Amino acid sequence: MKRLFLLHGYTEDRTIFAPLLPLLPAFDDVRSLELEEEFAHWRPTGRPNVTALAQHLAERYQLGADDVLIGHSMGGWIAAHLKQLTGATAILLSSFTDQRKIVSAIRSPRLLGFYALSGLMQARFMRERFKRSYRRDESRQLYAQLVDNMARHRRRYVHQQLQVLFAPAPPLTVQPDLRLHARRDNVIRLPDEPFVELPGDHFAHYFYPQPAAEAIREFLSKK
């Protein structure tokens, strides 16, 4: 049975795939994961990073080479590691396989952990600061909604996401199967590897689902 797994990004939820999902090819089983629920089951015994999370998800869903993963932003970073573990097909939307591609003034997991666990990351003044600094008019309203949604998340979940994004992880030895990226992405820098260019910005697949779906359908038709 061919399964499709959708993995959303930092502060997002499964609705980030709502415009894209109806345009994708039919699968026997489609699972759009809510990562807040998935992280609640995650109990890493070693270093809490993307490698440990990928191991948890691979075992939880018994992922294998027949599965297809589509991940946006942080979700693509997770999908790339799941591919390395399981051989699943990984399609990255506005994502990365090198943590240096993340646009962030602060990169220390320890400092980010302090901000998250103290509640500062979700404080109103910080959320307003994040929204003022966002530079893309097309997705400004969506970004503001995502930032405000942070206020309802558990502090531990915010911390876990930041660990997945920034905690050191061994370099990937297997590359994703397809990358889709917009040149005007101001959240994740352009990949050095070949990619399919999309219009828009970091949320290209949300505002321009047709070209994103076309690229995915074309790729999958050749597999």
Backbone as numpy.savetxt, mean C-alpha at the origin, in Angstrom:
# Nx Ny Nz CAx CAy CAz Cx Cy Cz
-8.16 -22.63 -7.90 -9.01 -21.43 -7.90 -8.13 -20.19 -7.90
-8.39 -19.26 -8.84 -7.60 -18.04 -8.88 -8.21 -17.01 -7.94
-7.37 -16.48 -7.07 -7.83 -15.50 -6.10 -7.15 -14.16 -6.36
-7.89 -13.09 -6.11 -7.35 -11.74 -6.18 -7.40 -11.14 -4.78
-6.25 -10.61 -4.33 -6.16 -9.92 -3.05 -5.80 -8.46 -3.30
-6.57 -7.57 -2.69 -6.33 -6.13 -2.78 -5.81 -5.63 -1.44
-4.69 -4.92 -1.47 -4.07 -4.43 -0.23 -3.94 -2.91 -0.31
-4.62 -2.23 0.59 -4.63 -0.77 0.56 -3.41 -0.18 1.25
-3.31 1.15 1.21 -2.14 1.84 1.73 -2.34 2.42 3.12
-1.35 3.14 3.57 -1.32 3.79 4.88 -2.51 4.73 5.03
-3.20 4.62 6.14 -4.40 5.41 6.52 -5.61 5.08 5.66
-5.48 4.24 4.66 -6.59 3.95 3.75 -7.44 2.79 4.26
-8.48 2.45 3.48 -9.24 1.24 3.70 -9.61 0.67 2.33
-10.40 -0.37 2.31 -10.68 -1.07 1.05 -11.40 -0.20 0.01
-12.05 0.88 0.44 -12.78 1.71 -0.51 -11.85 2.41 -1.50
-10.55 2.41 -1.25 -9.61 3.04 -2.17 -9.61 2.30 -3.52
-10.11 1.07 -3.53 -10.18 0.30 -4.77 -11.57 0.32 -5.41
-12.51 1.05 -4.84 -13.89 1.02 -5.32 -14.03 1.39 -6.80
-13.37 2.43 -7.31 -13.53 2.75 -8.74 -12.85 1.73 -9.66
-11.79 1.09 -9.18 -11.00 0.18 -10.01 -11.58 -1.23 -10.07
-12.08 -1.71 -8.97 -12.46 -3.12 -8.86 -13.46 -3.58 -9.93
-14.52 -2.81 -10.24 -15.48 -3.29 -11.26 -14.88 -3.41 -12.66
-13.73 -2.79 -12.90 -13.12 -2.80 -14.22 -12.08 -3.90 -14.39
-11.79 -4.62 -13.33 -10.78 -5.67 -13.38 -11.36 -6.96 -13.95
-10.51 -7.86 -14.44 -11.00 -9.16 -14.92 -11.68 -9.94 -13.80
-12.53 -10.87 -14.18 -13.24 -11.69 -13.19 -12.29 -12.70 -12.55
-12.43 -12.87 -11.25 -11.67 -13.87 -10.49 -12.66 -14.77 -9.76
-12.23 -15.96 -9.46 -13.08 -16.89 -8.70 -13.34 -16.37 -7.29
-12.37 -15.66 -6.75 -12.46 -15.23 -5.35 -11.73 -13.89 -5.23
-12.43 -12.86 -4.80 -11.84 -11.52 -4.64 -11.88 -11.15 -3.16
-10.72 -10.80 -2.62 -10.64 -10.42 -1.21 -9.96 -9.06 -1.08
-10.77 -8.09 -0.72 -10.25 -6.75 -0.48 -10.01 -6.62 1.03
-8.77 -6.72 1.43 -8.45 -6.81 2.86 -8.57 -5.47 3.55
-9.06 -5.51 4.77 -9.00 -4.34 5.66 -7.77 -4.55 6.55
-6.71 -3.79 6.32 -5.46 -4.07 7.01 -5.54 -3.79 8.51
-6.44 -2.93 8.93 -6.57 -2.73 10.38 -6.99 -4.04 11.06
-7.88 -4.78 10.42 -8.28 -6.07 10.96 -7.13 -7.08 10.87
-6.40 -7.06 9.76 -5.30 -8.00 9.59 -4.18 -7.74 10.60
-3.88 -6.47 10.82 -2.82 -6.12 11.77 -3.20 -6.52 13.19
-4.49 -6.54 13.49 -4.94 -6.91 14.84 -4.60 -8.36 15.15
-4.49 -9.20 14.11 -4.14 -10.61 14.29 -2.64 -10.86 14.27
-1.89 -9.84 13.92 -0.44 -9.99 13.70 0.30 -9.91 15.03
1.03 -10.97 15.37 1.81 -11.01 16.60 3.25 -11.40 16.26
4.05 -10.47 15.75 5.42 -10.83 15.35 6.26 -11.25 16.54
7.04 -12.29 16.33 7.92 -12.77 17.40 9.30 -12.14 17.29
9.66 -11.62 16.13 10.94 -10.96 15.95 10.74 -9.49 15.62
11.58 -8.97 14.75 11.49 -7.56 14.37 10.17 -7.30 13.63
9.37 -6.33 14.08 8.11 -6.03 13.39 8.37 -5.16 12.15
8.45 -5.79 11.00 8.66 -5.06 9.76 7.83 -5.70 8.66
8.01 -5.25 7.43 7.19 -5.74 6.33 7.42 -7.22 6.07
8.63 -7.70 6.29 8.92 -9.12 6.09 8.11 -9.98 7.04
8.04 -9.58 8.31 7.27 -10.33 9.30 5.77 -10.29 8.97
5.29 -9.13 8.53 3.87 -9.03 8.19 3.55 -9.91 6.98
4.42 -9.89 5.97 4.19 -10.72 4.79 4.14 -12.20 5.16
5.01 -12.63 6.06 5.01 -14.02 6.51 3.68 -14.35 7.17
3.19 -13.43 7.99 1.91 -13.64 8.67 0.76 -13.77 7.66
0.70 -12.88 6.68 -0.39 -12.91 5.70 -0.29 -14.13 4.79
0.94 -14.49 4.42 1.13 -15.66 3.56 0.60 -16.92 4.24
0.86 -17.04 5.54 0.39 -18.22 6.27 -1.12 -18.13 6.54
-1.59 -16.96 6.86 -3.02 -16.79 7.19 -3.91 -17.14 6.00
-3.48 -16.76 4.79 -4.30 -17.00 3.60 -3.74 -18.10 2.71
-2.69 -18.76 3.16 -2.08 -19.85 2.39 -1.86 -19.41 0.93
-1.19 -18.29 0.78 -0.94 -17.71 -0.54 0.02 -18.57 -1.34
-0.20 -18.59 -2.65 0.67 -19.36 -3.53 0.81 -18.71 -4.89
1.45 -19.41 -5.80 1.80 -18.85 -7.10 0.59 -18.53 -7.96
-0.57 -19.14 -7.70 -1.76 -18.87 -8.50 -2.50 -17.61 -8.07
-2.13 -17.04 -6.95 -2.82 -15.85 -6.44 -2.28 -14.58 -7.09
-3.16 -13.57 -7.20 -2.79 -12.27 -7.75 -2.98 -11.23 -6.65
-1.98 -10.38 -6.47 -1.99 -9.34 -5.45 -1.92 -7.98 -6.12
-2.83 -7.09 -5.76 -2.77 -5.70 -6.22 -2.67 -4.82 -4.98
-1.60 -4.05 -4.88 -1.40 -3.22 -3.70 -1.16 -1.77 -4.05
-1.79 -0.88 -3.32 -1.57 0.55 -3.49 -0.66 1.07 -2.38
0.40 1.77 -2.77 1.30 2.43 -1.82 1.86 1.41 -0.83
1.57 1.54 0.47 2.06 0.56 1.44 1.61 -0.85 1.07
0.41 -0.97 0.52 -0.10 -2.28 0.13 0.73 -2.93 -0.95
1.30 -2.12 -1.85 2.18 -2.65 -2.87 3.50 -3.13 -2.30
4.02 -2.42 -1.32 5.24 -2.81 -0.60 5.03 -4.17 0.06
3.85 -4.37 0.64 3.52 -5.66 1.24 3.40 -6.73 0.16
2.72 -6.39 -0.94 2.52 -7.34 -2.03 3.85 -7.82 -2.61
4.82 -6.92 -2.73 6.13 -7.29 -3.26 6.81 -8.33 -2.38
6.67 -8.18 -1.08 7.27 -9.16 -0.16 6.48 -10.47 -0.15
5.18 -10.39 -0.35 4.40 -11.61 -0.45 4.78 -12.39 -1.71
5.07 -11.68 -2.78 5.52 -12.36 -4.00 6.82 -13.11 -3.73
7.74 -12.45 -3.04 9.02 -13.09 -2.76 8.85 -14.36 -1.94
7.89 -14.34 -1.02 7.66 -15.50 -0.15 6.90 -16.62 -0.84
5.96 -16.26 -1.72 4.99 -17.24 -2.20 4.99 -17.46 -3.70
5.60 -16.56 -4.46 5.55 -16.65 -5.91 4.28 -16.08 -6.52
3.41 -15.46 -5.71 2.18 -14.85 -6.22 2.52 -13.71 -7.18
1.59 -13.39 -8.05 1.74 -12.25 -8.96 1.51 -10.96 -8.19
2.43 -10.01 -8.30 2.32 -8.75 -7.56 2.24 -7.58 -8.52
1.16 -6.80 -8.40 0.94 -5.60 -9.20 0.93 -4.42 -8.25
1.83 -3.46 -8.50 2.01 -2.33 -7.60 1.43 -1.06 -8.20
0.56 -0.39 -7.43 -0.04 0.88 -7.82 0.57 1.99 -6.97
1.28 2.92 -7.61 1.85 4.06 -6.89 2.59 3.58 -5.65
3.46 2.60 -5.83 4.11 1.96 -4.70 5.63 1.93 -4.90
6.31 1.04 -4.17 7.76 1.08 -4.13 8.31 -0.27 -3.69
9.55 -0.50 -4.02 10.29 -1.66 -3.49 11.60 -1.19 -2.85
11.74 0.10 -2.67 12.90 0.71 -2.03 12.35 1.78 -1.08
12.56 1.60 0.21 11.98 2.52 1.20 12.46 3.95 1.03
13.58 4.15 0.36 14.05 5.51 0.13 13.15 6.29 -0.82
12.26 5.61 -1.51 11.33 6.27 -2.42 10.17 6.95 -1.68
9.99 6.64 -0.39 8.92 7.28 0.37 9.33 8.73 0.66
8.44 9.66 0.33 8.70 11.08 0.61 8.31 11.34 2.07
9.30 11.55 2.91 9.04 11.79 4.33 10.20 12.54 4.96
9.87 13.54 5.77 10.91 14.31 6.46 11.47 13.53 7.64
10.69 12.61 8.19 11.12 11.79 9.33 11.12 10.33 8.89
12.23 9.63 9.14 12.35 8.25 8.70 12.72 7.30 9.84
12.98 7.83 11.01 13.39 7.00 12.13 12.20 6.21 12.68
12.23 4.87 12.64 11.12 4.09 13.21 10.90 4.40 14.69
11.98 4.67 15.42 11.82 4.96 16.85 11.08 6.27 17.07
11.46 7.31 16.34 10.80 8.61 16.49 9.36 8.54 16.00
9.14 7.88 14.87 7.79 7.73 14.36 6.94 6.92 15.33
7.55 5.93 15.96 6.83 5.15 16.97 6.39 6.01 18.14
7.25 6.94 18.56 6.88 7.86 19.65 5.67 8.70 19.24
5.72 9.27 18.03 4.60 10.09 17.55 3.30 9.28 17.51
3.41 8.02 17.06 2.21 7.19 16.92 1.65 6.77 18.27
2.49 6.24 19.14 2.01 5.69 20.41 1.61 6.77 21.41
2.14 7.97 21.24 1.75 9.08 22.12 0.46 9.74 21.67
0.03 9.43 20.45 -1.19 10.04 19.91 -0.94 11.31 19.12
0.32 11.77 19.08 0.61 13.01 18.36 0.29 12.90 16.87
0.53 11.74 16.29 0.31 11.56 14.87 -1.16 11.78 14.49
-2.06 11.50 15.43 -3.49 11.62 15.16 -4.10 12.89 15.74
-3.28 13.71 16.41 -3.79 14.93 17.03 -4.32 15.88 15.96
-5.30 16.66 16.34 -5.95 17.56 15.37 -4.97 18.51 14.71
-4.07 19.10 15.51 -3.14 20.08 14.93 -2.19 19.42 13.94
-1.82 18.16 14.19 -0.96 17.46 13.25 -1.72 17.12 11.97
-2.95 16.69 12.11 -3.74 16.37 10.93 -3.96 17.60 10.06
-4.19 18.74 10.69 -4.34 19.99 9.93 -3.03 20.36 9.24
-1.93 20.09 9.90 -0.62 20.37 9.29 -0.39 19.48 8.07
-0.73 18.20 8.19 -0.59 17.29 7.05 -1.41 17.78 5.86
-2.63 18.20 6.13 -3.52 18.63 5.05 -3.02 19.92 4.39
-2.51 20.84 5.20 -2.00 22.10 4.61 -0.79 21.87 3.73
0.00 20.86 4.03 1.24 20.63 3.28 1.02 19.82 2.00
-0.20 19.33 1.78 -0.45 18.50 0.60 -0.58 19.39 -0.63
0.09 19.02 -1.73 0.26 19.92 -2.87 -0.49 19.52 -4.13
-1.39 18.57 -4.08 -2.07 18.14 -5.30 -3.57 18.43 -5.18
-4.04 19.38 -6.00 -5.43 19.82 -5.91 -6.41 18.71 -6.26
-6.08 17.89 -7.25 -7.02 16.88 -7.70 -7.42 15.92 -6.59
-6.48 15.50 -5.78 -6.75 14.51 -4.73 -6.76 15.13 -3.34
-6.80 16.45 -3.25 -6.72 17.11 -1.94 -7.86 16.67 -1.01
-9.07 16.62 -1.53 -10.22 16.26 -0.69 -10.11 14.82 -0.22
-9.71 13.91 -1.11 -9.54 12.51 -0.72 -8.45 12.39 0.34
-7.33 13.07 0.13 -6.24 13.01 1.10 -6.70 13.54 2.46
-7.44 14.65 2.47 -7.92 15.21 3.73 -8.83 14.22 4.45
-9.67 13.52 3.70 -10.55 12.52 4.29 -9.74 11.39 4.93
-8.71 10.94 4.24 -7.87 9.86 4.77 -7.15 10.31 6.04
-6.64 11.53 6.02 -5.93 12.06 7.19 -6.88 12.16 8.38
-8.08 12.68 8.15 -9.04 12.80 9.25 -9.48 11.44 9.77
-9.50 10.44 8.89 -9.87 9.09 9.33 -8.86 8.51 10.31
-7.63 9.05 10.31 -6.62 8.57 11.25 -7.08 8.70 12.69
-7.93 9.68 12.96 -8.36 9.95 14.33 -9.10 8.76 14.94
-9.72 7.92 14.12 -10.49 6.78 14.66 -9.64 5.52 14.78
-8.42 5.53 14.26 -7.58 4.33 14.31 -6.95 4.16 15.69
-6.76 2.92 16.06 -6.03 2.64 17.30 -4.58 3.09 17.14
-4.00 3.59 18.21 -2.60 4.04 18.14 -1.68 2.90 17.74
-1.97 1.74 18.23 -1.12 0.58 17.91 -1.14 0.31 16.40
-2.30 0.48 15.78 -2.39 0.24 14.34 -1.59 1.29 13.56
-1.67 2.53 13.97 -0.86 3.58 13.32 0.62 3.23 13.45
1.01 2.81 14.64 2.40 2.43 14.88 2.80 1.26 14.00
1.95 0.25 13.89 2.26 -0.92 13.07 2.47 -0.53 11.60
1.62 0.35 11.09 1.77 0.77 9.71 3.11 1.46 9.48
3.51 2.30 10.41 4.77 3.02 10.28 5.96 2.06 10.38
5.82 1.02 11.19 6.87 0.00 11.25 7.01 -0.72 9.91
5.87 -1.07 9.32 5.89 -1.74 8.02 6.54 -0.85 6.97
6.26 0.44 7.02 6.80 1.36 6.03 8.29 1.64 6.22
8.72 1.82 7.47 10.05 2.37 7.70 11.04 1.46 8.42
10.58 0.43 9.11 11.53 -0.45 9.80 12.41 -1.15 8.77
13.71 -1.26 9.02 14.61 -1.92 8.06 14.15 -3.33 7.72
14.28 -3.67 6.44 13.92 -5.00 5.96 14.97 -5.46 4.96
15.22 -6.76 4.86 16.20 -7.24 3.88 15.79 -6.85 2.47
16.75 -6.55 1.60 16.42 -6.17 0.22 15.66 -7.29 -0.49
14.75 -6.89 -1.34 14.01 -7.86 -2.15 14.94 -8.46 -3.20
14.79 -9.73 -3.43 15.57 -10.41 -4.47 14.69 -10.76 -5.67
13.38 -10.57 -5.54 12.42 -10.81 -6.62 11.63 -9.52 -6.84
11.47 -9.12 -8.08 10.78 -7.89 -8.39 9.30 -8.15 -8.68
8.44 -7.15 -8.45 7.02 -7.31 -8.78 6.81 -7.50 -10.28
5.65 -7.97 -10.64 5.37 -8.28 -12.03 4.99 -7.05 -12.85
4.37 -6.08 -12.21 3.89 -4.89 -12.93 3.87 -3.72 -11.97
4.34 -2.58 -12.46 4.30 -1.34 -11.69 3.51 -0.30 -12.48
2.59 0.38 -11.82 1.85 1.49 -12.41 2.10 2.71 -11.53
2.45 3.84 -12.17 2.86 5.00 -11.39 2.57 6.27 -12.17
2.25 7.33 -11.46 2.05 8.66 -12.07 3.29 9.52 -11.82
3.68 10.26 -12.83 4.87 11.11 -12.68 4.66 12.23 -11.67
3.42 12.60 -11.41 3.13 13.69 -10.47 2.87 13.17 -9.06
3.23 11.94 -8.80 3.08 11.37 -7.45 4.01 12.12 -6.50
3.44 12.72 -5.47 4.24 13.47 -4.49 4.35 12.75 -3.15
3.93 11.48 -3.12 4.02 10.67 -1.90 5.11 9.61 -2.05
5.16 8.99 -3.22 6.18 7.99 -3.54 6.91 8.43 -4.81
8.22 8.53 -4.74 9.00 8.93 -5.91 8.93 7.88 -7.00
9.22 8.29 -8.23 9.17 7.38 -9.36 10.11 6.20 -9.16
9.68 5.01 -9.57 10.59 3.85 -9.48 11.72 3.96 -10.49
12.84 3.36 -10.18 13.95 3.29 -11.13 13.70 2.22 -12.19
12.85 1.27 -11.87 12.53 0.17 -12.77 11.45 0.61 -13.77
11.28 -0.14 -14.85 10.22 0.18 -15.83 8.84 0.17 -15.17
7.97 1.09 -15.62 6.61 1.15 -15.09 5.67 1.67 -16.17
4.39 1.39 -15.99 3.34 1.93 -16.85 2.92 3.27 -16.28
2.98 4.30 -17.09 2.67 5.64 -16.60 1.16 5.87 -16.60
0.67 6.41 -15.49 -0.73 6.77 -15.34 -0.87 8.28 -15.21
-2.00 8.83 -15.58 -2.26 10.26 -15.31 -2.52 10.46 -13.83
-2.52 11.72 -13.41 -2.87 12.02 -12.02 -1.70 12.03 -11.09
-1.94 11.64 -9.84 -0.93 11.72 -8.79 -0.89 10.41 -8.01
-0.67 10.48 -6.71 -0.52 9.26 -5.92 -1.77 8.39 -5.94
-2.91 8.99 -6.20 -4.17 8.25 -6.22 -4.67 8.08 -7.65
-3.73 7.84 -8.56 -4.05 7.74 -9.99 -5.10 6.68 -10.27
-4.98 5.51 -9.62 -5.93 4.42 -9.91 -7.34 4.75 -9.44
-7.45 5.68 -8.50 -8.76 6.07 -7.95 -9.46 7.05 -8.88
-8.71 8.02 -9.38 -9.29 9.05 -10.23 -9.25 8.69 -11.72
-8.38 7.76 -12.08 -8.27 7.31 -13.47 -8.27 5.78 -13.51
-9.37 5.18 -13.09 -9.39 3.71 -13.01 -9.31 3.02 -14.37
-9.81 3.69 -15.44 -9.83 3.02 -16.74 -8.43 2.69 -17.25
-7.52 3.65 -17.33 -6.18 3.28 -17.81 -5.44 2.31 -16.89
-5.68 2.41 -15.60 -5.07 1.45 -14.66 -5.60 0.05 -14.92
-6.92 -0.06 -15.08 -7.53 -1.37 -15.33 -7.08 -1.94 -16.67
-6.97 -1.09 -17.67 -6.53 -1.56 -18.99 -5.13 -2.17 -18.92
-4.23 -1.48 -18.22 -2.86 -2.00 -18.09 -2.85 -3.34 -17.35
-3.67 -3.44 -16.31 -3.72 -4.69 -15.54 -4.33 -5.81 -16.37
-5.42 -5.51 -17.07 -6.05 -6.55 -17.91 -5.11 -7.03 -18.99
-4.41 -6.09 -19.63 -3.48 -6.47 -20.69 -2.37 -7.37 -20.15
-1.84 -7.01 -19.00 -0.77 -7.81 -18.40 -1.29 -9.21 -18.05
-2.43 -9.29 -17.40 -2.95 -10.58 -16.96 -3.35 -11.46 -18.15
-3.77 -10.85 -19.24 -4.14 -11.64 -20.42 -2.96 -12.35 -21.04
-1.76 -11.86 -20.78 -0.56 -12.44 -21.34 0.06 -13.50 -20.44
-0.43 -13.59 -19.19 0.14 -14.57 -18.26 -0.42 -15.97 -18.53
